[in-house]
C-alpha cells in the first residue's frame, strides 16, 4: 500500500526560477538550430551551379554551348537562330559576360557569330575584294599590323583595313574611323575555322592583341564541338 501511494504521488512542481531557466535554455537551442539551418542554406545557395548546355548545329558541326556564354540579351532571341550560333565573351578572360547593357571601362567583350561556311569569306577572296577599294597610303599599327584606308565612294568608305604582314592571311579586320556612340564593338573580322565561318565584333582598343584574341576564340570554339 505504501508503494502504491508513492507511485501515485504527483511530482512537486519546479520552482519558478528553474522553470524560467529551462525556457531560456530551450530558446537558445531553437535559435542555434535556426542559425545553423540558415547558414547551411546560404552556403549551398552560393555554390556555383553547373552551366546549362544548349545543343546547336552550325552546318555539319554539332555544338554544346553553355548558356552563360550566349550572354544576356533582351534584343536577340537565340531560339530563333537557325543554323547559326551566337556567343558573347568577356575580354580578356573569354568567360561569360556579366549581365547589364553597359560594361565598365576596364572590361571589353567579343560578340561572335558562327555560321555555315560561305565562299565569300575565304581569306583569299576577302583580300581580293578589299584590295580593289584600298588607297595606296599605308601606315603601321601596334601589334605588327599595317593599316590602309578605303577610297571615297567605295562600299567600305569610312572604314580602315587592319592586316597582318606579309599578306594579311593571318588577320584582316575592318574598323570604322568614326564609331557610333551606341556601338561598343565596332571592328569586325570573319574567318573560317573547323568547318564554320566565325565572325567577331570587337573593340578597336584590343586590336594590338589580335593574335591572343584569335587564338582564344579558336580554343573556345574547339571546346564546344561535340
LINCOR-V624111 format. One record per residue. N is the residue number from 0. RES is the residue in one small letter. PSI is psi in degrees with one decimal (NA if undefined). OMEGA is omega in whole degrees, -180 to 180 (none if undefined). NEAR is the number of other C-alpha atoms within 8 Angstrom. Layout:
# LINCOR-V624111
<<N;RES;PSI;OMEGA;NEAR> <N;RES;PSI;OMEGA;NEAR>>
This chain:
# LINCOR-V624111
<<0;x;-40.1;178;4> <1;x;-41.2;179;5> <2;x;-42.5;-180;6> <3;x;-40.3;179;7> <4;x;-38.0;179;8> <5;x;-38.2;179;7> <6;x;-32.3;-178;6> <7;x;-7.7;-177;6> <8;x;131.2;178;6> <9;x;130.3;180;4> <10;x;146.7;179;4> <11;x;139.0;180;4> <12;x;150.3;178;4> <13;x;147.8;174;6> <14;x;155.3;-179;6> <15;x;-37.6;-179;6> <16;x;-42.2;180;6> <17;x;-37.8;178;8> <18;x;-42.2;178;9> <19;x;-40.3;179;8> <20;x;-38.2;179;8> <21;x;-39.6;178;8> <22;x;-40.3;179;8> <23;x;-44.3;180;8> <24;x;-41.7;179;8> <25;x;-39.2;178;8> <26;x;-39.5;179;8> <27;x;-41.5;179;8> <28;x;-44.0;180;8> <29;x;-42.3;179;8> <30;x;-40.1;179;8> <31;x;-40.7;179;8> <32;x;-41.0;179;8> <33;x;-41.0;179;8> <34;x;-41.6;179;8> <35;x;-43.1;179;8> <36;x;-41.1;179;8> <37;x;-41.5;180;8> <38;x;-41.7;178;8> <39;x;-40.0;179;8> <40;x;-45.7;-179;8> <41;x;-36.7;-180;8> <42;x;-46.6;179;8> <43;x;-32.3;-180;7> <44;x;-28.1;-178;6> <45;x;-9.8;179;6> <46;x;144.2;-180;6> <47;x;129.3;178;4> <48;x;143.8;179;4> <49;x;145.3;-179;4> <50;x;140.4;176;7> <51;x;127.6;-178;7> <52;x;139.7;177;8> <53;x;128.8;178;8> <54;x;139.8;178;8> <55;x;156.5;177;11> <56;x;125.7;178;11> <57;x;106.6;-174;14> <58;x;-121.7;179;10> <59;x;9.6;-175;6> <60;x;126.2;177;10> <61;x;134.3;-177;10> <62;x;150.4;169;11> <63;x;108.4;-170;11> <64;x;123.5;173;11> <65;x;135.6;-176;10> <66;x;-33.2;-178;10> <67;x;-13.2;176;10> <68;x;-13.3;175;12> <69;x;-17.2;174;12> <70;x;152.1;176;13> <71;x;134.5;178;9> <72;x;125.9;177;6> <73;x;-16.8;-176;5> <74;x;-32.2;-176;4> <75;x;130.5;175;5> <76;x;101.1;-175;8> <77;x;-19.0;179;7> <78;x;-16.4;-180;5> <79;x;-7.7;179;5> <80;x;124.4;-180;8> <81;x;121.0;-180;5> <82;x;13.8;180;10> <83;x;164.2;175;12> <84;x;150.3;-176;12> <85;x;135.3;179;10> <86;x;148.6;173;10> <87;x;113.6;-174;13> <88;x;142.4;174;16> <89;x;145.7;175;14> <90;x;132.8;12;10> <91;x;5.5;-175;7> <92;x;-23.2;-175;6> <93;x;26.7;175;10> <94;x;-166.6;-179;8> <95;x;145.1;175;11> <96;x;134.4;180;12> <97;x;145.7;-179;7> <98;x;149.3;178;6> <99;x;139.8;-177;6> <100;x;-21.7;-175;4> <101;x;127.2;177;4> <102;x;145.8;175;7> <103;x;156.1;-177;6> <104;x;-29.5;-178;5> <105;x;-8.6;-179;4> <106;x;140.1;178;9> <107;x;172.4;178;11> <108;x;158.7;178;13> <109;x;132.3;176;13> <110;x;118.9;-171;12> <111;x;132.9;175;12> <112;x;127.2;177;11> <113;x;128.9;-177;12> <114;x;163.4;178;12> <115;x;151.4;-177;11> <116;x;140.5;178;10> <117;x;136.1;-177;7> <118;x;-28.5;-178;6> <119;x;-17.5;-179;6> <120;x;5.6;174;12> <121;x;138.9;-174;10> <122;x;-47.1;-177;8> <123;x;-39.4;-179;7> <124;x;-39.8;177;10> <125;x;-47.8;-178;10> <126;x;-38.6;179;10> <127;x;-37.2;179;8> <128;x;-46.7;-179;8> <129;x;-35.8;-174;8> <130;x;-28.6;-178;7> <131;x;-20.8;-174;6> <132;x;4.6;-177;10> <133;x;148.9;173;10> <134;x;168.6;-179;8> <135;x;-11.6;-178;5> <136;x;131.8;-180;6> <137;x;136.2;174;8> <138;x;159.4;-175;7> <139;x;160.4;180;8> <140;x;147.0;177;9> <141;x;148.6;-178;6> <142;x;7.9;179;8> <143;x;18.6;179;9> <144;x;157.5;170;12> <145;x;153.1;-175;12> <146;x;138.7;174;12> <147;x;151.4;178;13> <148;x;168.6;178;11> <149;x;147.2;-178;14> <150;x;150.7;175;10> <151;x;141.1;-179;6> <152;x;-5.9;179;5> <153;x;164.2;179;8> <154;x;-18.0;-177;4> <155;x;21.2;178;8> <156;x;136.8;-178;9> <157;x;-2.7;178;9> <158;x;161.5;171;11> <159;x;148.4;-176;12> <160;x;116.7;-179;12> <161;x;122.6;-177;13> <162;x;151.4;175;14> <163;x;154.8;178;13> <164;x;149.3;6;9> <165;x;-20.0;-170;4> <166;x;2.4;178;7> <167;x;4.7;-179;10> <168;x;-24.1;179;9> <169;x;-33.2;-178;8> <170;x;131.1;177;10> <171;x;108.6;-174;12> <172;x;150.6;175;11> <173;x;136.6;177;11> <174;x;134.4;177;12> <175;x;143.9;178;10> <176;x;-42.8;177;7> <177;x;125.0;-176;5> <178;x;133.4;176;7> <179;x;147.3;-176;5> <180;x;-28.4;-177;5> <181;x;12.7;-180;4> <182;x;106.2;-177;7> <183;x;-17.2;-178;7> <184;x;73.8;-171;12> <185;x;-28.0;-176;12> <186;x;152.2;-177;12> <187;x;142.6;177;12> <188;x;143.5;177;11> <189;x;129.5;178;10> <190;x;171.3;-178;10> <191;x;137.6;-179;11> <192;x;126.8;175;8> <193;x;41.6;177;5> <194;x;18.6;179;10> <195;x;155.4;168;13> <196;x;129.0;-179;14> <197;x;114.7;177;12> <198;x;125.1;-180;11> <199;x;129.8;168;11> <200;x;131.8;-173;12> <201;x;161.3;179;13> <202;x;146.0;177;13> <203;x;-27.6;-175;9> <204;x;-21.4;-177;5> <205;x;13.9;-174;8> <206;x;-27.0;178;8> <207;x;-20.5;178;10> <208;x;32.6;-174;8> <209;x;-37.8;-179;10> <210;x;-42.0;177;6> <211;x;-40.1;-179;7> <212;x;-49.8;-178;8> <213;x;-41.9;179;8> <214;x;-42.3;180;8> <215;x;-40.6;180;9> <216;x;-41.2;179;9> <217;x;-43.6;179;9> <218;x;-37.6;178;8> <219;x;-44.4;179;9> <220;x;-40.7;179;8> <221;x;-35.7;180;8> <222;x;-13.8;-179;6> <223;x;-17.2;-175;9> <224;x;135.6;179;9> <225;x;NA;none;6>>
